[in-house]
């Protein structure tokens, strides 16, 4: 029996860049969608959350998989460890083996996997080798598998697009490694999603890899200058330097783009090879999308439109930062069994609570942090220098935040829209840190109260010394934040149509 558009599908990696875009397209195609996530809170307010079945589980924990697989006909495997270090290849292979066994035992009829284009011969980078090994495990599972192999994916918010964009925007002259001369076959994210959706219904006897790529084969330098033309910039002179090693190039990318070193390293390592499709057999099973595959410059144009209108659907920014805190703030940190340092500010404001909340939810990114920009920028650069995400990671939308969103070097841990925003630090600090901002109506019924709380659990002596060393700056930064946030809300309240200016 072959699968159909009414089949139940299970998506792993639904909180990731591709998975988060695939789910709504599967829903639109008529599939009944179940998603497997470690932390359901991350899907609390995504637009499609109410249209899917959410199951809690972990690919590393085989005991959680049988329930997730029950009644599933098609499994999408979209998980990989872009930023991991250490023995991630063994971990990824174990996770794939867990999934393969569970899928076979549950009678799953089709696995669809998204891997990476790679040379047929020769040594691969660690991450390409790992993705190839995962594909091999799934293909040997006994469940018919379509293993799509894509190269550089171009779309708003994709890591590859953002790296091209920021390198080209920032640098009028491009000293670059020799790999800028390598051939690459980029593919638009919309075409990747098209192939993924249609792979669910290919004939039941298909079990193999398929290379997928767009219609253009370019050198990496041509990709950067193609972006420049679409962005209205002058083409950039590019000099390929033999001394620019992959390690040195990743440090360079880490410093001049928002891409953290942990993500830059695997991307750059993969670019050491030509990355082009060796066959186009996918066309024998899945016809090209209407209008054909998307040319590179059109893919860039579409991505820029999404960026400029704030309509970025998913982003690399929300990738998990390895080593960053993931446990939520205890409800009462002073009684949580930790040494805890607090910085608390409160302001009464004449601003309407809704206007105060708009300022809170709009904080960070291009809107800034309402206090001592030079100090925030310096802290961001310090974080980048030690391999952190830095302050330039920004935010996906200029006006809205959701649970799990990245926000500069913070992550949204809790958002109670209209009242509470709690951010968990993902910068490199010797401890655990949170920043809370609250908006509540004033007791007398007019105006609002702004509460701001910084919480820090120090780790060892270094954590305590860190906190006391930055206390003088807190007096400036956090006081300024509280004052300027309430002032911005008051200004917005007094300029609303029909409002009465404050005396």
N, C-alpha and C positions, 0 to 999 in steps of 0.2 A: 504493500500500500504506500503510495507516495503522499507527501504532505501537501496541504492545500492552504489557501489564504484564511481558512477558518481554524487552523491548527493552534494548539497552545504552544507558545514559545517561552523559553526561559533565557533571560539576558543576564550574563555576568558582566561586571564593569559598567553598570548603568549610571554610575556617578562620574564616569570618566568623559573625556572629550568626545569620542565617537559614540560610546554607548548612550550618553545623554541625548544625542541627536537621533540615534537609531530608534529608540523606544517610541517616540510619537509617530514616526513614519511607519513602524510596524502596526501601531494602533490604526492609523489611517488606512493601511492596507487590509484591515479586517482581522488581523491576528488577535488572539487572546494572549495577553502579555503578562508574564510573571517576571519579577526581577529579584535577584539574590544580592543582598547587601549586608555588610557587616554592621553598619550603623544606620537604621531606618530614619534617624533624625535628619540625615542629609537630604532626604527626599520629602521632608515635611511640606514644603510649599513649592515644589516644582509644578509647573502647570498640569502635567499629566498624572500626578500622583494618585488621584481618585479613579483613574481609568485602568490601573494595573493592580495586580496582586503583589504585595511586597512580602518577601520571605527573608528572615534573618539567618545568615549562615556565613561560613568562611571556607574558601577553597582549600585552606590548609588543614581544616578539620573535617575529615571524611565523614564523621558521624552526623554532620549537619546537612549532607547533600541528598540522601535518599528522599527525604520529605520534599525538598525543593524540586526534585526530578519527577515526582509522581504525576503521571498524566501528561508529561511533556513530550512533544513530538520533535521539536527543533530546539537545539541548544546553541546559543551564541556565546562564544568564548572570546571576550574582549579585554582580558586582564593581562597586563604585563608591567614589569617593575622598572620603569624608565630611570628612576632616580636612585635605585638601590645599589648598595655596595656590598662587598663581602661575598658570601656564598649564594647570591641571588639566583644563579643558574640552577643549582641543585634544588633550591626552594621552588622555583618556577616549575621545574620538571616534576617534583613531587605533587604540586598542586594540579598540574595537568593530568598526572596519573590518577589522582583521586577523582577528578571529574570524569576521566575516561571510564574508569571502573563503574562509577555510579551511573553514568549514562547507559552503559551496556546492560547493567543489571535492571535498570528501570525501563528498558525497551525503547529508549529514545531512537528516533528514526533518522535524524540528521544532526550533525554538528557543523557549525559555520565558524571559522576561525579567521582572524585578521592578523597576519604576520607581516614581515618586511621583505622587500626585494633584496636580493643578495647575489653576489657572484656565484657561479656554479662550481668553481674550483678556487682553491686557495684558502688562506686563513681568514676567518671572519672576526669582527670585533666581538667582544664579550656579549653585548646585547643582541647583536644579530644572530650570533651562535645560539643564544638562549631562546630566541624566538623561533629559530629553525627547529631546535630540539623539542619545543612545545608542540609545534606543528607535527613533527614526526610521531610524538606520543599519541596525539589525537587521531592521526591517520592510521595508526596501528591498533586503535581501540576496538575494532570490530563494529563500530558505528560509522556508516558512510559519512565522510567528512569532506567539506569544501574548505580548503585552506587558501584564502586569498592573500597574495603577497604584494603589498603596495609600497611605493617609495615615499618621497616627500609629499605630505598631504598639505594642500593649500586651502585654507579657509579661515574665516575670522576667528581669532583665538587659538589657532593651532600653533604648537611650539615652533614648527618649521617656518610658518608664515611670519610669526612675531620676530623670529631671529633675523630673517631677511629684512623685515620692515625696519627694525630698530638699527641694524647695522647700516642700512642705506640712509635712513633719516639722519643719523648722528654723524657719520663720517663722510666728509667731502672727498677724501682720498682714502683708498682702501688697501692698507698693507694686509696681505692675506696668505694663508698657507697654499701649498701647491694644489690642494684638492679643489680650489676654485676652478681648475681646468678640467676636473672630472665631469663625465656626462651623467646627467640626472634626468629622470622622466617623472616630473611632478604630476600629481593627480588632484583634481578638485575634490573637496570633501563631499560635495553633493553626488559626485560619481561613485565615490567609495560607498556611500550610503545606498545608492541605487543598486550596486552589485550585492551588497549585504542583504538587502530586502529580497531580491530575486533569487539569491542562493538558497533560500529556504525551500524553494519548490522545484529544484532541478531533479532529474530522474534519480531514483533510489539507488542505482548501481554506481553513481559517481563518487569516487574516493581518491582525490588527488589535489595537488597544488595548482593554482592558476595565478600567473603574473597579471597584475592590473596596473595600468598607467594611463596618463593623459595623452593627447595627440602630439605633444611637443617633447623633443629630446634636446636638452639645453646643458650648457656648462653652468656651474653654480654662479659664476660671475655674470653670465647672461640673465640668470634669474634675478639677481640684485638690480641690474640695470633695467630689466623689464618692469620690475616694481617701481623703479625711479620714474620711468615714463608715465606709468599709470597714476603715480602720486604727484605728478607735476613738478618733479625735480630734475635737475641736470644729471646726465649719466655720470657715474663715478669712475674715475681712473682706478684701475685695480692692478696691484703689483704682487705677483706670486713670489713669496720669499721661501727659499729652501730651508731656512733656519727656523721657520714657524712650525714647531712640532704640534701634534694633537693636544698635548698637555698645555703648551703655551697658548695655543689658539683658544682652548676652553677657558683659560684665565681671562683672555682678552674679551671673549664673548660675555663672560660673567660680569666684567667691569663696565662695558659700554652698552649692554642691553639689560632688560629686566630678567632675562633667563638665568636662573641660578646655576652655579657650577655643576650641581648634581644632575641637572637635565642637559646642560651643554655638552658634558663629556660624552655620553652615549651618542648624541646626534653627530658630533664632530667625528667620533671614532667610526661611525657608519659611513661618513662622507669620504673616507680614505679610498673607497672603491667606486668604480662606475656603478650606477644604480639604475639600470634600465631593464625593461621587460625582455625576456628571452623568447617568449611566445605570446600569442594572443588567442589561445584556444577558448578563453571564456566566451568569445563571440559565437562559438558554435552552440552554446547553451543559453546565453543571455544576450539578446540583441542590444546594440548601443541604445542609450536613452534617446528619447525624441529630441531631434536637433543635433545629435551627436555628442561625443565627449567634449568636455569644456576645455578650450585652449588655456594655456597658462595665464596670459595677460587678462583674459576675461575672468578667470578665477580670482586673480588679484583684485580686479575692479569690483567684483561682487563682495569680496572680503572687506575692502576698504569702505564700501557703502554701509555694510553692517557695523563696522567700527565707528564710522562717522555719525551714524544715527543711533548708536547705543543699543543696537539690536543683536548683540553677540549672544548666541544661544548657549554655547558652552565654551570653556576656555581652559588653556593649559594652566592658568593661574590657580585653578582649584585642584590641581594635582596634589596628592598627599606629600607633605614635606617630611622626609624621613628624619627621625631623631627629635622632631618637634613634639611638644606636649599634645596628647590626645585625650587625656582624662578630663572630664568636665570639672569646673570649679565647684567645690563642696558648697552646700547651701549656706553653711555658716563657717567660713574659713578660719575664724578665730578659735573654733572648737574642733578643728579637723585633724588634730594630732600633729600639726606642722608648726614650725616657727613661721610666723606670718608678719609681713610688713604692709601697712595700709597707708594710702594717701587719699583722704576724703575731702571733697569740696561740695558745697551746696550753695545755690544762688536762687533767690526769688526773682521772678521776672514778670514784667507786664505783658509778655508775649502770650499769644494764644497757645495752648498745649499742642495743637496740631502743627503750628508753625515751628515750635521748638523741636518737635519730632522730625520734621522735614530736614532741619539742619543736622540733627543727629544722624539720621539715616543717610544723609548725603556726604558724610565726613570722609576724608581720605581721598586717594587718587588725585585727579586734577583739582578737586575742591580744597585739598590741603587739610591741615590739622589745627588751624585756628590759633597757632601759637609758635613763635620763634622758628620760622621755616628753616633757618640755617642749622639749628640744632637738630631738627628732625632729619634734614638732609645728611648731616654728618653722621648721625646714628645709622642711617640707611647705608652709607658708604662703608662704615665700619663693618656692618653685617655682611656686605658683599665681599669685602676683603677676606673674611674668614669663611667664605663659602655659603653664606646664608642667602635668603631670597631678596634682601634689600628692600628699599622703600619704593622702587619703581615697578613693582609687580602690579600696583594699581588696583582697579576694581572693574568688574565685568560691565556694570551699568552705573551711570553717573547719578541715578536717582533711587534705585532700589537695591536692597540687600536681601539675601536669603540665607537660611541656615546652611553652614558649610562653605559659604563664599569666602574666597581669599580677599583680603583688604590690606594692600601694602604688605607690611610684615606681621599682620594679624590674620586671624581667621574668625569668621562669625560663628561663635559657639551657640548663642541663643539670641533669637530676635522675637520679641513680643511686640508686633507692629503697633506703633502708637505710644509705647510706654518704655520698653527696655531693649537696649543693645549691649550684649556682652561679647567682647572680643578676647580671644586667646592668643597669646604671643607665639609667633613662629620665628622670631629673630633668635640669634645665638645668644643666650643668656645663661648664667650659672644658676638656674632655678626655673620655676614655673611662674608665669605672669599673666594677669588678666586686666582688662580695662572695661569698666561698666559705665554706661550713661543712661540715665532715666529721665523721663518727662512725665510729670503728674500735675493734675489741676491743683491750683492753690486752694487752701481751705475756705477762703471767703468767696470762692466762685469766680473770681476774676484773675486772669493771669495764670502763671504756672510756676512749678518748682523744678529746678534742674539739679539732679544729684549725679555726682561723678566719683567713681571709686577705682583706684589702682590697687591691685592685690599682687603681692609677690611672696612666693615660697622659696626662700634661698636654699641652695644646695651647697652644704659645707661652708668652710671659712670664706672661700672665694665668693659665694653668693652673698654673704653678709657684707664683705668688703665692697662688692659691686653696689649694693643698695646704698650704703652710706656714702660712697663716692659720688653718686648721682643725686643725692638729696638736694644740693644747692640748685641743680638744674630743675628739679621738680618744682621748687618754689616758683620758678619763672614759667616753666612749660605748662604745668597742670593748672596753675592759677590763671595764666593767660588763656588757656583753653576754655575754662569755665566762663570767664568774662566775655570772651569774644563769641562763643557759641550763643550765649543768651542775648548778647547785643545784636547778632545777626538775626536771631528769631524776632526780636523786638522791632528791628528795622523792617522785616518782612510783614509783621503784623500791622504796623502803622501805614504801610504803603498799599495794603489790600483795598480794593474798591469798597467804599462805604465805611471804612474804618475812621475812628476819631483819633487824631494824633495825640500822643501822651503829652501832658502838660510839662 
